[in-house]
Amino acid sequence: MGNAKGALVKTYGLRDIIGPIMVGPSSSHTAGALALASMARKLFGEQPERAVFTLYGSFAATGSGHGTDKALVAGILGLATDDPRVADAFALAKAAGVSVEIIWDTTTEVAHPNTVDIRCESREGRTLEMRGVSIGGGAAVIRRINGIDVDITGERTSVVVHQRDERGVLAHIAGVLAGCGINIANANLHRTAKRGDAYTVLETDSAVDASVRELLMDHPDIINARVVPATCAGDGEEVPVPEDAEERFARWDYASGEELLELCERENVTIAQAFRAREEALCAKQGTEAGIDAYLDRVLEVMGNAATEPLGNPQPSVGGLIGGEAAKLRAALEDADPQHRLVDSLAARAAQYALATLETNGRMGVIVATPTAGSAGVLPGVLLALRDERGFSHDQLREGILTAAGLGYLIARNASVSGAEGGCQAEVGSAAAMAAAAAVALAGGAPDRCLAAGANVMMSLLGLVCDPVGGLVEVPCQKRNATAASVAFVSAQIALSGVQNLISFDEAVAVMDEVGRGLPPELRETALGGIAKALPPAPSARGARVTRQTLPARRPRSTRSGPPSFWQGAYPIFTMGA
């Protein structure tokens, strides 16, 4: 468990790499932000009456364009990542009587570029302060609770106990869980000082019933206890954990491309079959039904809708920078003189689908992050074009997605798929590598050819920066998705031809990670450099560093008072500039 940075993260599964299914426009800034706010709501135990969000780093610099503020509010309200109402989160909060304050802080340095502090307040004055980070692809980690450093990934169900650091408290906690038949997978004690405030964070092998909280609270030194359900690898249906679950997962897990090829040879399987077996083992270890084919069917359905709807119904994006490009390309290719058609029908169709998917994403429609929302058009473009032009079946497309996930897992594990960490090479570059491997597999290529295709892509797109114009996942993201689909096809063809690589897949991943970390912050999703500089910020936003925006709740005058600017001020529209 971990990544190249050595930090504790999570064990990536299918839904982390192919997914989440979400409202656009950004997996890390929208889906990840929503996940963090949802965790805060669960820790708080109820919907707060007031929520204050302080955004740092890339969250602060580009969150306005990414809908990060809306996603945070949606998470506090309990909405899911694929709920179309995310775009209307502020109106929903007002109707629900929830007061919201957003603080955009671009001056404070933080360890991770996608960081947010969340403060929840109840009508009775109860509070919770939580710091979380979005680590890419919609995954999120809690780093701090009420000033105490913690590490909660959501991989397993977590029991979070706020206590006084006194003798016998840990024994009480362990006894309650044992008495309820709950096995502890991991346990960590975080405290401010000896005999001061402390948090015990326990990860369990099974779900924890809400009644356990009351049993835990039956101790004079326990202040509070909350259960944070796992972000399940499978479909959420709990099943018994087999005795050999760990051994089974160890058999199918792999940490590098070299290990993946050894696994495929040892078990005589394809990459898709190996990753399916790994996913089944991971779900068994976490005690959930895998539901792989049902999930893949849902993925293909959403991909198809996102890639086709804008072709017949073009609309402008939320930011207004894109809209109608896919329809224009299709019309031009259909009407053009044959001499003006510079690409074949396969590449042209892939480009159309990629452009359309990013248009759906830009107008906050529902897409599949593969592996991120900013790169969501590449894999659908390649797969759907191969279906239309080469006649691949639905079942074959499933295998293509599993192949893509098999490589995407390695990139996420050993580098990053986050633009804020590694630039656009980590997003579109990773997506194109995954798509190239899928294309090779569908064409009958062996596992080593799939990895060769992925390495070809990463070497070709090495150093690609993340420079969203206006802080929006629109320009140049949309066209990069379309061109990356072509790069995937060419790289796949080279690999299928038997051309050997001087650089292995693992070496390409390691170099991509190194290059990404060497990119200056201006070129990692902050909208401060690269192409983003072509569109200067609005005059009102220039020089802004710490900015507040508030949304008042509708409340009777007799209820709790607060600062007039908070409770009564109008919600202003604000665009963060450089």
N, C-alpha and C positions, 0 to 999 in steps of 0.2 A: 504494500500500500504506500503510495507516495508518488513523487514525480522527480524530475531532474533537479529540482531546487531543494529536495530533501524535506520539504514540509509535508506534514500529514494531510492528505486529501481524502480521496475515496477510491474504492475499487470500481473502475469504470465498467459499465455494462452497455448493452445494446441501446437503451433509452438515453444514455448519456452521450453517445456518439451519433446515433440517428435519432435526433430529437433534442429538445422537447418539441412536441406539437404545440405551437404557440401563436399568439398574436404578435406581429412584427412591431418594431423593425429590428431589434437586436437581442440575441440570445443572452449575452452577458449583461447588457444594460436594461433589458426589458424583462425577459424571463428570469434571469438571475436575481434582479432586483425584487421582482414579485416573490420569488422563493424566500428571500431574506425577510421581507415584511411578513410573509406567511409564518415563518419560524418565530418571529417576534410576537405575533398574535397568539401562537400556540403557547409560547413561554409565558405570556401575560395571562393566559387563561380565558380571555374574553376579548370582544371587540372594544378597543379603547375609545374613550370619549374625545381624547385629543392625541394627536401624533405629531411628533417633530422629527424630520429627517434632515440630517446634515450630510451632504455629499462631498466627497473628496476625489482628487486625482482626475482620472478620465470620466468618472461619474459626474463630477462637477463641471468639467470642461465641455462635455458633449451630451450630458444627460437630458437637456431640454429637447434637443433634436431626436434623441433616441426614445423619448417617452418614458424615461426612467422615473420621473416624478409620478406619472400616471400609474406606472406599474407598482411602485411602492404603495401608493394609496389603495390600489386594487388588492394587493396582498393583505393589507391591514383589514380590508373589508371581507376577506375570505374568498376572493375570486380565483379561479384556476387560470393557468397560463394560456389556455386556448379559449377562454371566455371572450367573445367579441365585445363585451361591455367594458373591457379594460380601457378602451379609448375614452369612455365616459366616466372614468373613475371619480373625477372631481365632483361632477354633478351627483353621482351616487352617494359620495361622502356627505355632501351637503344635505341631501334628502334623508340620510340616516342619522343626521345630527352629529357627525364626526368632524371636529375641527382639525385642520391640517396646516402645518408650517413647513416650508421647504427652505433650507439654507444651502446655497451653492458656495462652497469654500474651495477656491483654487489656490490658496496660499499655503495652507497647512500641508506639510509633507507626511505621507503615510507609507507604510510598508508595501501595500498592494494598490495598484491604480484604480481598482473598482471597489472602493470602500464606502460604507455608509454607517453612520450612527443613527440609531432609532430610539426615540424616547416615547413610551406609551404612558398615558395618564388616564385614570378612571375618574368618575364623578366624585368618588369618595376620597380622592387624593393619592391613591396607590399608584406607584410608578415602576417602570422597568426601563433600564438603559441597556442597549445591546449594540455591539459592533459586529458587522458581518462583511464578508468579501465575496464577490462573484468571481469565480475562478475560470469562467469560460464555458460555453455550451449550455448555459442555464444552471450549472452546478453552483452551489453556494456553501459557505462555511461560516459558522459563528465563531468569532475570535474573542469576544469579551462580553461579559454579563455584569452589569452594575460595577464596572471598574475592575473586575477580576478576569484575568486572561483564562480562556478556555479554548477548546478545540472540538467543535461539534460539526460533523460532516453530514449528518442525516442518512448515512449509509445504513445504520441500524436504528431501531427504536432507542431513544435516549431518555433516561430518567435524570432530571436535573433537580438537585436538592440544594436549597439555600439553608445554611445552618450556622450555628455558632460552633467554633472549633473546640469541642469538649470531648472528653473521653466517653466512649459508649455510643456515640452517634453513628459511626460507621457500622458497628456491630448491629445496631437497630435496623439500619437500612438493609444490610445484607440478610438479616433474619426475616424481614418482611418479604423480600423478594424470594428467598428460599421457600418460605411458607406458602407462597403463591405459585410455586413450581416454575419460577423464572430463573433461567441461568444467566449469569453475568458474563458477557464476552470481554469487555474492557472496563476498567474503573480508574478514574483520576480524581485526585483531590486538589483543588485550587484554593488557596487561602491568602488573605492579606497579611496576617501575622499570627503568631501563636496565640490561640484562644480568641482570635478575632473572627470576622466574617469569613465564611468559606463556602465553596460550591463543590459538591460531589457530582460528577458526571459519569453515569454508568450506561454503557451500551449493552443491550440485551439480545439474546438469540431469538426472541419471539416478541410478539406484540404484548403490550402491557395494558390491562384493563384500567379504566378510569378509577375504579374502586380502590386500586392500590394506593392512590394519592392519600386517601383518608387514613389508611393504615400507617403510611409514612409520617403523616402529620401528628400522629399520636405519640409525640416525644417533645419534651419541653424545650429542647435546644434546636428543633427544626422550625425554621421560619416559614418556609414555603417549599412546595414540591410540584413539579410539572412533568408531564410526559410529552415528548416530542416524537410523533410517529415517524417511522422510517420513510424515506423516499425509496420505495420498493424497487428492486430490480425487475420484478415481474408485474403481474396485473393486480397485485394487492390482496389476492385471496390467500389467506394463511393456510399453510400445510405443515405437517410435522417435519422437523429437520432430521434427515437420515443420519444414522450413526457415522457413516463413512463420508459425510458431506465435505469435510475438509480435504480428505484424501482424493475424493472425486474432483474437487475444484483444482487441487494441485496438479492432478493428471492433465487437465485441459488448459490451465493457465500458461501464459508465456510472457516474457518480458522484453523480447527483441525479435526482429525479423529472422535472425538466425535460429532462435528457439522455435519460432513458428514453422519454419521449413523443416526442422527436425521433427516437430510434432506431426506435421502432415505426412512425412515419410514414415514415421514410426507407426502411426495409426492408419495409414493408407487412406487419407481423407483429403478433401479440398479445403481451402481456407474457409469457405462458407460453412462446411460441415464442422470444421474445428471450432469456429466461433459460435456456432449453434450449440455445440456440446458444452463449450465454456459458459455460455449464457444459461443453459439449463442447470449446470453445476452451481453457478453463482446464485441463481434463484433458489435452488434447493438449500444452499448454505444459509440464505437469508430467510428461509421458511415461507416462500411465496410461489404461487403458480407462475410458470414462465410465460405462458400465453404468447409465444413468439409469433406464430403465424397470424393470429388475430391482430397483434400489434402491427406487423408488417402490412397486413391488408389495410389497416387504418392509415398507415404511412403512405402507401401507394394512392389511396383515395385522396388524401389531403394534397399530396404532390400533384396529382392530376388536376384537381380543381384549381390550385394556385397557379399552375403552368398554363391553363387554358382559358380561364375566365376573363383575364384582361385582353385576350385576343379578340373576343367578341364584344367586350364591354370596357374599353379603355377609360381610365379615370386618372386624374392627377393624384400624386402622392400627398401625404400630409404636409410635407415641406414644400410641395409645388415644383420641385426640380425635375421630376420625371413623370411619365404618364403617356401611354400610347406608343412607346417605342417598339414593342413586340408586334403590334398590329401594323405599324408602318413597315417594318422589315418584311413581314409576311406579304403584305400587299405589293411591295416593291419587287420581291422575288417572283411573285406570280405574274406580274405585268411586265417585267423587264425583258429586254432583248437578251437572247441567250449569251451574247458576247459580254453582257454586263453582269452575268452571274459568275462570280469569282470563286464561290465555294460550292461543294456538292450538296445534295439535298439532305444528307445526314447531318453535316455540320450546320447547315442553315436551319434545320428544324431544331437542333439542340440549342442554337443561339436564340431562336424565338422563345422556346420554353424557358430558358434561363432569364431572358429579359422580362418575360411575363411574371415569373416567380418573384423577382425582385420588385416589380411593380405592385404585386399583391402585398409583399412585405412592407413596402414604403407607404401604403395606405392603411396599415395596421390590420391587414387581413390575416387569416390563419395560414401558417406555413409550417414546414418541418425544417428545423435547424439541422443542417447536415454538413459539417458538425456545428455550424453557427448560423444565425439568421443572415448575417452579412454575406455568407457563401451558400445560401440555401438554394440557389438556382443551378449550381453546377451539376450535382449528381442527378436531380430530376431531369435536367436538360439532356444529359447523356443517356440515361436509362429510357426515358420516354421516346427519344429519337430512335434508339435501337429497337424499341418495340414497334414503332410505326414503320421504320424503313427496313428492318431485318426480320420482323415477325416473331420476336422473342415473346414467350408466353408469360402469363402472370406469375407462375411458379418460378420461372427462370429469373424474373425481375427480383423476386424475393431473394434468390441466391446471390444475385448481384449486390443487393443491399447488404447482405451478411458479409460478403467479401469486402465491400467498402468499409464496413464496421470493423472487420478484422485488422485492417491497416490503420484506420482512424484511432482505434484504441491504443496502438503503439505510439502514435504521434502525441496523443493526449497524455499518455503515461510518461513518455520520455522527453517531451518538449512542451508545447502548448498549442491550443487551438484558439487562443484569445488574441484579438488584434491589439488589445491594450498591453499585452505582455510581449508578443512577438511580431507585431505588424501584420499586414495583409497576407504575407506569406504563410502565416499560421492559420488564416481563415480560408481564403480562396486557394492558396497553395495546397493546404491540407485537403480541401474538398476535391480539387482536381486530381491529386494523387489517389484519393479514394475512388474517384470516378474512373480513372485510368485502369486501376486494378480490377474494378467491376467489369469494365469493357473487355479486358483480357480474359477474365473468367468466363464471361458469356460466350466469347469466341472460342472457348475450349483450351485456353492457355493454362499451363501448369502453374502451381503456386510460385515457383521462382520467377516466372515471367510476370506475374502480378506484382511482385515486389520490385522487379526491375522497372516496370512501368511507373510505379509510384516514385521510385528514385529519380527517374527521368524527369518527372514533373517538378519535383522539389528542387532539382538542380537548375531547371529552366526558370523557375519563379523565385529563386533565392534572392532575398533582399527586398522583396516587394513590400512597400510601406503602406501603412494604414493612415490615410489622409482624407477623411470624409469632409466634403465641402459643406460648410455651415453646420458641421457636427451631425449630419444626417446620413443614414445608411441608404444613400440614393446615388450620389455622384462622388467618385467614379465607380462605386461598388457594382452598379447594375451592369455596365459594359465589361467590367473585369470578370464577372460571372460568365458572360457570353463567350469572351475570348478564352477563358480558362477551360471551357468545355472543348474547344478546338485543340488546345494544348493537351488535354487528356486523350483525345483521339489519336493525335500524332504520336504521343509518348507510348500509348498502347500499341500502335502499329509497329513502332521501332522495337519494342520489347518482343512482340510476336514474331518479328523477323529474325530473332535469335541474336541480335546485337548485344554484346556483353558490355556491362558497365564497369568502368574503372572504380567508381564509388558505389559502395553497397547502400542498401536502403537504410540500415542502421547508421551508417556514417552520414548519410544525407540528412537524417533526422537530427543527429547531434550537431551538425553544422548549422542547420536551420535554427536550432535553439540558440546556439552561440551568436549567430548573426542577429537574431531577434532581440536578444538582450543587449547587443551592442548598438542598436538603433537609438538615437536620441528620443527623448519623450515627445518631441514635436512630431515625430513620424510614427507614433504608436497610439492612434485613435484619439488624440487630443484636439484635432482640427487646428493645430497651430503651425503646421508646415506642409510641404509638398503641394499637391494640387489644391488643398484646402485654402491656401493663401490666395488663390485666384479670386475668391469671393470674400471681400473684407467684411468684418462684422458691422452691424448697424451702429450708427454714431452713438446712440444711447447706451450701447453695451460696451463700447471701448473703455478699457481701463477698469472694468468691473472685476472685483476680486472676491468679496464676500457679499452675497446678495440674498435677501430674504423674500419669500413670497408666501402669502397666507391665504387660507380659504376659511372663512367663518362658517360655523355651523348654525343651523336654524335652531334656536333654543328660546324657551320662554325667558322673559326678563327676570323672573324670580330665581333662576338658577345661578350657579356659581359664577362669579365675576372674574374678569381677567383684564389684561392690558387692552385698552380700547382698540389699539391698532391690530390686535390679534382677533378679538371677538367681533369687531365691527368693521374692520377694513375690508375693502373689496379685493378680490383676487386679481392681481395684475398679470398680464402676459409679459414674460421676460425671456429674452434670448441671450444666452451666455456668449460673450465674445472673447477674443484673445486678450 
